[in-house]
Amino acid sequence: MASSSSFITEVFHIGPLFITNTVIVTWGIMLALTAAAWTVTRGIRLRPGRWQVVVEGIVAAIEDAVRTVLPDHYRQVMPFIATLWIFIAAANLVSLIPGLRSPTGDLSLTAGLAILVFLAVHWYGLRSHGLKSYLRHYLQPNPILLPFHLISEITRTVALAVRLFGNIFSLQMAALLVLLVAGFLAPVPVLMLHIIEAVVQAYIFGMLALIYVAGAIQSQQLKHSQEKE
């Protein structure tokens, strides 16, 4: 049975569990990235080749971005944020391959990523401050604001999922409409737009996740510094 979106189709099912093209492409991306990471790390040399220079440049750029936001905890957060950036960028760009669609154009995947960020925020917060100290910041500056803090947690998680899904889905629709109207007369501008938008959306999602994690880690540190003053 096809999904409500023309971009999402059922490939096969295992009992009541429906396996869509989103699931297959997502697992394909994860396997490809895992294989690429294994291949690159196995071939590290003191005198780097072309590919090693490219990979090291990407890692250094991500590390600098994370360190700018979290200078004292960047090593702790770096693996999670880097994985998000690389996976989402690959997922956004995979539709450039004929016959494949970006799995981030499926709300179920972007919702899963947003929930992962939601859990990671609290995980890092609890690790940094402990249960009591971390939960106490929801009562600051006044316990009456607790419901608003909780609503904020939910709305920003929903916004993360919907923003990425909406942008990638609309980008795919726009590309399809352009190709239907103009045929293959304007493929290069469409491809360039897709590449730029895919990278930008991956960056925005990862940066928002980094800011949320930084807020959880630094919330109590800011409070303690204010108390000392």
Secondary structure, DSSP 8 states (H G I E B T S, - for coil): ---SSTT--EEEEETTEEEEHHHHHHHHHHHHHHHHHHHHHHT--SS--HHHHHHHHHHHHHHHHHHHH-TTTHHHHHHHHHHHHHHHHHHHHGGGSTT---GGGSHHHHHHHHHHHHHHHHHHHHHHH-HHHHHHGGG-S-GGGHHHHHHHHHHHHHHHHHHHHHHHHHHHHHHHHHHHHHTTSSHHHHHHHHHHHHHHHHHHHHHHHHHHHHHHHHHHHHHHHHHH-
